[in-house]
Every structure is written in structure tokens, then in C-alpha cells.
Amino acid sequence: QEQLDASSLKSFEHYLKLMESETRRISRITSNLLSFSRGSKLQFQSVDINRILEDLLLINNNFFKVNNIEVDKSLQSDLPYITGDEEQLKQVFMNLITNAVEAMEDQNNGKLTVSTQRENHHLDITFEDTGPGISKEYKEQVLDPFFSTKTKGKGVGLGMSVAYGIVQQHCGSLYINPKEDTQTTIKILLPLKQPQTKYE
């Protein structure tokens, strides 16, 4: 079996990275378009937010490695379960993870911090990256459907809008840079229990 020389190996790695990023991009666009267009009814159940985040961070491990992203987890160990739609919440978190990594692609050794904690009757889930941040000019627009600051072909501007919509359907709140950070901080507050009307 012939071994690849350094140049061929580098090209091979480049194509693998390109294939992964394009597959991920197409998958995310498809999921976001479906969520945006169908407005499906949520399926509420008991959800372990820490487990979802742990699974997504593991699934994205190679995505982090090829982009030289360090991940710092600070997940409250005794975090209570919430009532929510697990698949929809996964989409929210996947969108935020992908946005964070793409914002740091041009950096060397970016850092993504993911944290959870209980705040009274809510869970606080925070994503913070060391990317260039969101300017005040765009802060209000990033939640609008089809608005994007990314280069053409990177997306269709639905990731944040879909995430915001799903959080709202969970009677939660989504805040962008609540402390006016120079980097990007996304804070999500989700209630532990959904109002009874959600089941009626």
C-alpha cells in the first residue's frame, strides 16, 4: 500500500474538511428551512439539557479540532430536567455552536464556552465565543429571517431566527450580548415547566 506524500495528504485533509463543512452547511440549511416553513407543534417531554449539550459537543468534536477551537464546559452538575421538545432544542444549540465556530474560523485557537445553571424557575444556557462579536448595528437584525452577515453561500440567514422562534415557543427568552461584550454571548433562559395551556 502506497503512502501519501505530504502534499497529497494535505490536499486530502483539505477535501475532507471541505466535504464535512459543506455537508454540515446543507444539513443545517435544510433543517432551518423546514423549521421555518412548517411551524410544527412541539412535542413536550422531560429533557436533560446537560446531556443534549454533552452529546452535541461530542458530535462536533472534529468540527472543533479542524478549526482549532478550544471548548470550555461549565455545566451545573445537579441541573434539573425541564419540559421541552428535545429535537427542537437540539436544533437551537446546534445553530448556536455552528455560528460560534464559523465566527472564529479565521482565528488561531478560538474558544467556545458553554455553561448552564439554574436561576429560580429557569435554566440559563450560555454560549460565548471569542469571535469578532456582533456590532450594535446588526444586533437587532440578526434575529430577522434571512438576515446574514456571512459571506454568500455560507447560509441563508435562518439559524438565529429559527433558534429565537423555538425558544419563544418554549416560553423562554434569548439575549444577545446582554452585557455588551466585545465578543459574542448568547444567553437563553428556559422555564423548568411549560404553562398548562401548552398541552391543551
Beta strands, then each sheet from edge to edge (+ up, - down):
strand 1: 45-47
strand 2: 69-75
strand 3: 82-84
strand 4: 110-119
strand 5: 122-129
strand 6: 173-176
strand 7: 184-191
sheet 1: 1+ 3-
sheet 2: 2+ 4+ 5- 7+ 6-
end
